[in-house]
């Protein structure tokens, strides 16, 4: 098949943070709709939606920050070490 890729080539890495945030945003919409459907007040559902949106935003910031830190630590490990490392007793 002309479009088939050999199995030895690595697949491009998926952006898992974007996937997680996408599902979280979906739940920010779905949960209030379900709450209203089952009889919760519109004000309660709106408050829930705002709370979920705030938690999602905070998680997004923390995930992106963690991602940047991991990349920075990875590039620092690749360089030469100028001092000796000794085991800690």
QUIQUIUR-V306180 format. One record per residue. RES is the residue in one small letter. PSI is psi in degrees with one decimal (NA if undefined). NEAR is the number of other ideal C-beta (glycine too) atoms within 12 Angstrom. Layout:
BEGIN
res->RES psi->PSI near->NEAR
res->RES psi->PSI near->NEAR
END
This chain:
BEGIN
res->x psi->132.4 near->5
res->x psi->-28.7 near->4
res->x psi->-4.4 near->5
res->x psi->144.0 near->7
res->x psi->136.3 near->11
res->x psi->146.6 near->9
res->x psi->-15.5 near->7
res->x psi->-19.8 near->6
res->x psi->132.7 near->8
res->x psi->145.0 near->8
res->x psi->150.8 near->9
res->x psi->141.8 near->7
res->x psi->136.3 near->11
res->x psi->149.5 near->10
res->x psi->89.4 near->13
res->x psi->-30.1 near->15
res->x psi->-43.3 near->23
res->x psi->-36.7 near->16
res->x psi->-45.6 near->15
res->x psi->-44.4 near->21
res->x psi->-36.3 near->25
res->x psi->-44.2 near->17
res->x psi->-35.9 near->19
res->x psi->-40.9 near->24
res->x psi->-38.7 near->21
res->x psi->-42.4 near->17
res->x psi->-29.5 near->23
res->x psi->-26.0 near->28
res->x psi->-42.6 near->20
res->x psi->-43.9 near->18
res->x psi->-49.2 near->28
res->x psi->-35.3 near->26
res->x psi->-44.2 near->19
res->x psi->-40.1 near->17
res->x psi->-45.1 near->24
res->x psi->-39.7 near->19
res->x psi->-38.3 near->12
res->x psi->12.2 near->12
res->x psi->3.8 near->10
res->x psi->150.0 near->18
res->x psi->156.3 near->13
res->x psi->-36.9 near->15
res->x psi->-41.5 near->13
res->x psi->-41.6 near->17
res->x psi->-37.0 near->24
res->x psi->-42.3 near->19
res->x psi->-40.3 near->17
res->x psi->-43.3 near->25
res->x psi->-41.8 near->26
res->x psi->-39.3 near->17
res->x psi->-44.6 near->19
res->x psi->-38.7 near->27
res->x psi->-39.2 near->23
res->x psi->-43.2 near->16
res->x psi->-41.3 near->20
res->x psi->-43.3 near->26
res->x psi->-43.0 near->18
res->x psi->-42.4 near->16
res->x psi->-38.5 near->22
res->x psi->-45.6 near->24
res->x psi->-46.1 near->16
res->x psi->-39.2 near->17
res->x psi->-43.4 near->22
res->x psi->-40.0 near->20
res->x psi->-42.8 near->15
res->x psi->-39.5 near->17
res->x psi->-45.7 near->21
res->x psi->-41.0 near->15
res->x psi->-41.2 near->14
res->x psi->-40.1 near->16
res->x psi->-40.7 near->15
res->x psi->-42.8 near->14
res->x psi->-36.4 near->13
res->x psi->-41.9 near->12
res->x psi->-30.8 near->11
res->x psi->-33.2 near->12
res->x psi->-24.2 near->12
res->x psi->-17.7 near->10
res->x psi->179.2 near->10
res->x psi->146.1 near->7
res->x psi->126.0 near->9
res->x psi->-18.6 near->6
res->x psi->154.6 near->6
res->x psi->147.2 near->6
res->x psi->128.8 near->8
res->x psi->147.7 near->6
res->x psi->148.6 near->5
res->x psi->132.2 near->4
res->x psi->NA near->3
END
